[in-house]
Amino acid sequence: MAPFYEKYAEEIEALLGESFSSLGALTVATVKWVHERIGGPSELLVASELPGAPDTLECVWEALGGC
């Protein structure tokens, strides 16, 4: 009954059919998928994918070249 089910069903089923190492990995993949579909105007960054995989906000800032 969802209005856009037919349009996205195959893609969502493929996404959810993938094997993820953790719930966090599934969450990242889902957020990226939604971001692409809605045409998010900003760049989407994932901290664990930055150099050194920073684990604090301060370290993320440093990895992005902050002062």
C-alpha positions in Angstrom: 0.0 0.0 0.0 3.0 2.3 0.2 2.8 4.9 -2.6 6.3 4.3 -4.0 6.7 0.6 -3.2 6.8 -0.5 -6.8 9.4 2.1 -7.7 11.9 1.1 -5.0 11.0 -2.4 -4.0 13.7 -4.1 -6.0 16.4 -1.8 -4.9 15.4 -2.1 -1.2 15.2 -5.9 -1.4 18.7 -5.9 -3.0 20.1 -3.6 -0.2 18.5 -5.7 2.6 19.7 -8.9 0.9 23.3 -7.9 1.3 25.4 -9.2 4.1 26.6 -6.6 6.6 29.2 -7.0 9.3 27.2 -5.0 11.8 24.0 -3.0 12.4 26.1 0.1 11.9 27.2 -1.0 8.5 23.6 -1.6 7.5 22.6 1.8 8.8 25.4 3.5 6.8 24.4 1.7 3.6 20.7 2.6 4.2 21.5 6.3 4.9 23.7 6.4 1.7 20.9 4.8 -0.3 18.3 7.3 0.9 20.7 10.2 0.5 21.2 9.3 -3.2 17.5 8.8 -3.9 16.4 12.2 -2.4 19.2 14.0 -4.1 20.9 15.2 -0.9 22.6 18.4 -1.8 25.5 17.9 0.7 28.4 15.5 0.7 27.8 12.6 2.9 30.9 11.6 5.0 31.3 8.5 7.2 33.8 9.0 10.0 35.0 5.4 9.8 35.8 5.9 6.1 38.1 8.9 6.8 41.9 8.5 7.0 42.7 6.9 10.3 39.0 6.1 11.0 38.6 8.8 13.7 36.4 7.8 16.6 35.8 11.2 18.3 34.3 14.4 17.0 37.6 16.1 17.6 39.5 13.5 15.6 36.9 13.8 12.7 37.5 17.5 12.7 41.2 17.0 12.5 40.9 14.4 9.7 38.9 17.0 7.7 41.6 19.6 8.1 40.0 21.6 10.9 42.2 23.8 13.0 
